[in-house]
Structures are given as C-alpha cells and as structure tokens.
Amino acid sequence: MTTQIAISLLIRAFQLSRMLSVAATFDIADRIADQPVAADDLARGCGVNSGMLLRMLRALAAFGIFIVDDRGRVSHSQASRLLRRDSNPTLHHAARYWTMHSNWAAWEGLDHAIRTGEPAFEAVFRVPNFEYLKSHPEEAELFNRFMEHSPDDRHAAVADAYEFSGLRTIVDVGGGNGALLAAILRKNPELDGVLFDQENAIQDASDVLGPLATRCRIVAGDFFGRVPPGGDVYVLSQILHDWDDEHCLRILNSCRAAMTDASRLLVIERLLERDGNPTNFLSDMDMLVLFPGARERTLKEYVELFAAAGFGAPALTRTRSPFVVIESRPS
C-alpha cells in the first residue's frame, strides 16, 4: 500500500466508523453463527433493506470485516467476530459509542476547540458533557456500556497486573456501574469493595456486580465533596483525565482526606509517552473535544499533581492494555 493510499484511507476512516456503527446497531455480527447467512435473511431479521445491507457488508468485507461470497451469503471473519456482544473483549459497544450523536457532532467542532481553546462539546450543545448525558439516557447507556465493556480489556488487565493481596477494602471512586470493581473482586476473593459515584451512574451497579454485590457497598455521592473513609486502597480509574489540574486536585484532596497514612491511591489512566500507544494520543484529542481543561497526561504531570495533593512519588505498574496503574501513598 502506498503512502498516498494509506493517507487517503485515513481521511475516509469516518465512513468505516459509521458502517461499523450501523452494523453494531442492527446486531449483524450477533445474527451470524458458524455458518454463512444469506443477506436477505439478515435483512429480514433486522427489518432493513436487503440490497442496501448487502452493499454495506460487501464494503466492510473489502476491509476484512465479514466475508461476503458471490451468492450474497455473509459469514464471519476474525475481525467481525469482535463485533459480537459475547466476544471477550467486544468492540460492539465501542462501535456504537464513538459514533453516537453527541460524539459525532462534537468532533465536527474540533476546529472551534483548536481555534479558541474551548471544548467543542459545549460550543455545540451549550451544556457540559456529563450534564448532556443526564438528559439523554439512551446515550448515557451507550457510554456506560462502553465503559463496562472496555475494548482494551482494561478491567481484567488491571485486575491481573496489580497485586491486591493483603488488602481488605477497596474504594472505587467514580466507579460508574462497577465493572472494574467486579473484575478486581472476582480476582481477589479476600477483598470487599465500596462503589462510589453519582446516583445516575450507579443505578445499574447491582446488575453488573451480580453475586459480588454481597461483598460490595454501593454509595452515592460526589467526589468533589466527601469520599467514603476507611479504605485500604482508593481507585480513580479514568477520572482525572476528564478534568483540569484544579479539579484534579480537588478530587485528590477528597481522597486524601478519606485515607489513612497506610492507604494506597491507584490512578488508572493512559500515559502520554514518546513512541507510546497512538490511541493514547487519540484519547487526548477526545478529551480536548469533550471537556474544558481535560487531557491525558505524562508521568511527570501526574507526579506534580500527586505532590501538590500531599502524595508521595508514584510507582508504575503496566498492564497488557494501554492503561497503567500509578500507585502513590500519602506523604
């Protein structure tokens, strides 16, 4: 592939993103098992136009996503299986989340963000991102499912990489519906958990935790105020990257006030590193579009934040995902 063709495909990547989103919306991958399925049957099953669906799947197949034969029968490729809901990890929810209305429209305003230094999301929708999601429950659900089913297999990767033995209580601050906490509790049967987040974020937590809910206390609250005390370890997973330094310090100070001198702080984030994972830089751009002052950070920037909030020099644990665990303790 020439450089010109490669760049041309990157320029048109939005078209692939949209086709993948539509395929996930109609559950195409879940409607195909081990045998080829006629496009006509797929179309009837999801109530769409057969000819149009075949053309879209044929286009996806040109990029290795699904296989379409000369008789119009569709079968799985290795790539398309990742769009199934039961794939582990699954890209089904990611395909829908990244192209949902608010993300699609906010990225259209990237030029505004670059020109003014203000987040594109608020320029387009006139409200902050999280406020928008509160009034748009369908998109909030997509966001929650995307976070629960991390396409990077982040939750299991963290649970496998970090040594939690000898600890008793873990407090997941801003833990959403509890997917990360569930992975950690499942891996560490001696641990109990506290899931802490706003009321709307934790409303499905009991379903996500399942039987693990007997080992977990679910608490509603605001991490800018008071965080539940008494934990051996406090987790902030994909929280700090949503905020500017001032708000990050408020969150860290809330955690510090709840901790004992022996407690640990675990920050789970992407790191911006020279020659690092390129998706980390895409995530940094997403923060630029969505939130005022939000960004992915370097390790040096996290060291400075921790010191300002009364935490010591951090230790780094890498995982098999793009996320790292940055551990610190009260200084």
URLINFEN-V390398 format. One line per field, one symbol per residue. phi: phi as a letter, one per 30 degrees, with the letter a starting at -180 (. if undefined). A space follows every 50 residues. Layout:
phi = ???
//
This chain:
phi = .deddddddddcddddedddddddechedddccccebdeddddddcibdd ddddddddddddcicibbcdciccbdcddddddddcdbdcceddddddcd eddeddddcedddddcicddedddcibdeddeddcbddddddddddddce ddhedddddddcccdiccbcccdididjdddddddddbdddcbbcbaded dcdcdddddhddddcbccbclbddcccedjddbccbchcdddbddddddd dddddedddcdcdcccccbdcdbeideddddddddddedcbdidadbdde ddedddddcicdddcccdcdcdcccccbbec
//
